[in-house]
Amino acid sequence: MPQAVWELVRGALAQPSGTQSVLVTPPTDAEATWWRQRLDRHLEGDHYTAAVRGNVTVLPWRRAVRTTADVVVVLADGHGELLGEVVAAPGTDRLVLPVLRRARRALDLVVTRSSEDELRAARSVPDTAGGLLTRWFDAPPVGGRAVADADLPPLHARFVRRLRAEGLVVRPVHHALLGWVLHVAPGPRRPEITTILFDEPVTRRDVEVDAHVRVWPEQLRRAGWLVEQVSSLDLHRDLGREAMRVRNGVLRAAAQQSGRA
């Protein structure tokens, strides 16, 4: 049993607000049987009651499309550490994508292979099982929950105020996996062209996700965005210098886009 998967399940069953329902979904029926047996063994070994164990469901991808579980753990290979990397059979993408979309809406998605390290480094080619993770991260994180300035951490709020003092239009959001994100336009009534990502580690139920460092910046650049990655340490050292660096980058990108228009 990969520790990353077990920690996700156990974490969902021990929330302060009460037990949540968990769906674990590997690719095939046979793999679902394997996972169900091992999860049952772990849950019984840790003395979870039958009622709590009933909140954990294991279904293959094809049967998991309409899940209403609170937490969805999508397994990109069948048996984690026992089988290692497994290439997905042709045609399986269309089966798992609805599950990924459902899990994404629930804001509790992890696609794992066998460990946290593989989750962090998953940039596999699209025809492998691990590539499913890369494709889930394809969509640029332009969404997220809009937040008021007062909701920002103090350092972030100061940075936003300084960027606005430099003439930029800044829209702070909180993304489920990326954390605090700033979308920036070069001026009023101008389109947003820049996304600012911060370097704070983001965790989801004990599994660190640094796609904001590895995967999403590249996807954003491919989509035509300017990506500015900001270090909190640099903000502490010289917030004004970081604000000017970002401002210059935004205005330079805006001038380049105007020249191409």
C-alpha positions in Angstrom: 0.0 0.0 0.0 1.7 3.3 -1.1 1.9 5.5 1.9 0.7 8.6 0.0 -2.6 6.9 -0.8 -3.1 5.6 2.7 -2.4 9.1 4.2 -5.0 10.6 1.9 -7.7 8.1 2.9 -6.8 8.3 6.6 -6.8 12.1 6.5 -10.2 12.3 5.0 -11.6 10.0 7.7 -10.3 12.2 10.5 -11.5 15.7 9.7 -12.7 18.0 12.5 -16.0 18.5 10.8 -16.6 14.7 10.7 -15.9 11.7 8.5 -15.9 12.4 4.8 -16.7 10.0 2.0 -13.7 8.8 0.0 -13.5 7.3 -3.5 -10.4 5.5 -4.6 -10.4 4.8 -8.3 -7.8 2.8 -10.2 -8.1 2.0 -13.9 -9.5 -1.5 -14.0 -11.9 -3.8 -12.1 -9.1 -6.2 -11.1 -7.1 -3.3 -9.7 -10.1 -2.0 -7.8 -10.4 -5.4 -6.1 -6.8 -5.3 -5.2 -7.1 -1.9 -3.7 -10.3 -2.7 -1.9 -8.8 -5.7 -0.1 -5.7 -3.8 1.0 -7.6 -0.7 2.1 -10.0 -2.9 4.1 -7.0 -4.6 5.8 -5.5 -1.3 6.7 -8.7 0.1 8.0 -9.5 -2.9 10.1 -5.9 -3.0 11.4 -6.3 0.6 12.6 -9.6 -0.3 14.3 -11.9 1.8 12.2 -15.5 0.9 12.8 -17.6 -0.7 10.1 -19.6 2.6 9.8 -16.5 4.6 9.1 -15.1 1.9 6.7 -18.3 2.1 4.8 -17.4 5.7 3.8 -14.5 4.4 1.7 -15.4 3.2 -1.8 -13.2 1.7 -4.4 -14.4 1.7 -8.0 -12.7 1.4 -11.4 -12.6 4.5 -13.6 -15.5 3.4 -15.8 -17.8 3.2 -12.7 -16.6 6.3 -10.9 -18.0 8.9 -13.3 -21.0 9.9 -11.2 -19.4 9.8 -7.8 -20.5 12.2 -5.1 -17.6 11.4 -2.8 -16.1 14.3 -0.8 -12.6 13.2 -1.6 -11.6 11.5 -4.9 -8.2 9.8 -5.2 -7.5 8.9 -8.8 -4.8 6.3 -9.3 -2.9 6.6 -12.5 -1.6 3.1 -12.3 -3.0 0.0 -10.8 -1.0 -1.2 -7.9 1.3 1.6 -6.9 4.6 0.4 -5.6 4.0 -3.3 -6.4 3.8 -2.8 -10.2 5.6 0.5 -10.6 5.0 2.4 -13.8 2.2 1.0 -15.9 1.4 2.3 -19.4 -2.3 3.0 -19.8 -4.1 0.9 -22.3 -5.2 2.8 -25.5 -8.5 4.5 -25.1 -8.5 4.7 -21.3 -8.2 8.5 -21.3 -11.8 9.0 -22.2 -12.8 6.8 -19.2 -10.8 8.7 -16.6 -11.3 12.3 -17.7 -14.9 12.5 -16.3 -13.5 11.3 -13.0 -10.8 13.9 -13.0 -13.3 16.6 -13.8 -15.5 15.5 -10.9 -12.6 15.4 -8.5 -11.4 18.7 -9.7 -14.8 20.3 -8.8 -14.6 18.7 -5.4 -11.2 20.4 -4.9 -9.8 17.2 -3.4 -7.9 15.5 -6.3 -4.7 13.6 -6.3 -3.5 11.5 -9.1 -0.7 9.4 -7.8 1.5 6.6 -8.9 3.4 5.3 -5.9 4.8 8.2 -3.9 4.8 11.9 -3.2 8.0 12.2 -5.2 6.3 10.8 -8.3 3.4 13.1 -7.7 5.6 16.1 -7.6 7.7 15.1 -10.6 4.9 13.7 -12.8 5.5 15.2 -16.2 5.2 11.9 -18.2 4.6 11.7 -21.9 0.8 11.8 -22.7 0.5 8.1 -23.6 1.6 6.9 -20.2 -0.6 6.6 -17.1 1.4 9.3 -15.4 0.6 11.6 -18.2 -3.0 11.8 -17.0 -1.6 14.0 -14.2 0.1 16.3 -16.7 -3.1 16.7 -18.7 -5.1 17.5 -15.6 -2.7 20.3 -15.0 -3.0 21.6 -18.6 -5.7 24.1 -18.0 -4.1 27.4 -16.9 -5.1 28.4 -13.4 -7.0 31.5 -14.4 -9.9 30.5 -12.2 -10.0 30.4 -8.4 -12.0 32.2 -5.8 -11.7 36.0 -6.0 -10.7 37.5 -2.6 -10.7 40.9 -1.1 -7.5 42.6 -0.2 -8.2 42.2 3.4 -8.2 38.4 3.0 -4.6 38.4 1.7 -1.7 37.6 4.0 -0.1 40.9 5.1 3.0 40.6 2.9 0.9 39.8 -0.2 -1.5 42.7 0.5 1.5 45.1 0.7 2.8 43.7 -2.6 -0.6 44.2 -4.2 -0.8 47.8 -3.0 2.6 48.5 -4.3 1.8 47.0 -7.8 -1.3 49.1 -8.0 0.7 52.2 -7.0 2.8 51.5 -10.1 -0.3 51.7 -12.2 -1.1 48.0 -12.6 -4.5 46.5 -12.2 -4.3 43.5 -9.9 -6.9 40.8 -9.2 -6.1 38.5 -6.3 -7.6 35.0 -6.2 -7.1 31.9 -4.1 -6.7 28.8 -6.1 -7.5 25.4 -4.6 -4.0 24.0 -5.3 -1.9 27.0 -6.2 -2.7 29.0 -3.2 -2.5 32.8 -3.6 -2.3 34.0 -7.2 -2.4 37.5 -8.7 -3.7 38.2 -12.2 -2.3 41.5 -13.5 -3.3 43.9 -16.3 -1.0 46.7 -17.5 -3.7 49.3 -16.9 -7.4 50.0 -16.6 -9.6 48.5 -19.4 -6.6 46.4 -20.5 -6.7 42.6 -20.6 -4.9 40.6 -17.9 -1.7 39.2 -19.4 0.3 38.2 -16.3 -0.1 35.7 -13.6 2.0 36.0 -10.5 2.7 32.7 -8.6 4.2 32.7 -5.1 6.7 30.1 -3.9 4.9 28.9 -0.8 4.5 25.1 -0.8 0.9 24.0 -1.3 -0.3 20.8 0.4 -3.5 18.8 0.0 -3.9 16.3 2.8 -0.2 15.7 3.5 0.8 15.5 -0.2 2.8 18.5 -1.4 1.9 19.7 -4.9 4.5 21.9 -6.5 2.9 22.0 -9.9 2.8 25.8 -9.4 6.6 25.5 -9.7 6.9 22.8 -12.4 3.9 22.3 -14.6 1.5 25.2 -14.5 4.0 28.0 -15.4 5.0 26.2 -18.6 1.3 25.6 -19.5 0.6 29.3 -18.8 3.4 30.4 -21.0 2.2 28.2 -23.8 -1.2 29.8 -23.5 0.4 33.2 -24.0 0.6 34.5 -20.4 3.6 36.1 -18.8 4.4 34.2 -15.6 6.2 36.0 -12.8 7.3 33.7 -9.9 7.8 35.7 -6.8 9.8 34.6 -3.7 8.5 35.5 -0.3 12.1 35.8 0.8 12.7 38.4 -1.9 9.6 40.3 -0.9 10.8 40.5 2.7 14.2 41.7 1.6 13.1 44.3 -0.9 9.4 44.5 -1.8 9.9 47.6 -3.9 12.5 46.0 -6.1 10.3 43.0 -6.7 7.3 45.3 -7.5 9.4 47.2 -10.1 10.7 43.9 -11.6 7.1 42.7 -12.1 6.0 46.1 -13.3 8.7 46.2 -15.9 7.9 42.7 -17.1 4.2 43.4 -17.4 4.8 46.7 -19.4 7.4 45.0 -21.6 5.0 42.2 -22.4 2.2 44.6 -23.1 4.4 46.6 -25.5 5.4 43.4 -27.3 1.8 42.3 -27.6 0.8 45.7 -29.0 3.6 45.5 -31.5 2.3 42.1 -32.7 -1.3 43.4 -33.0 
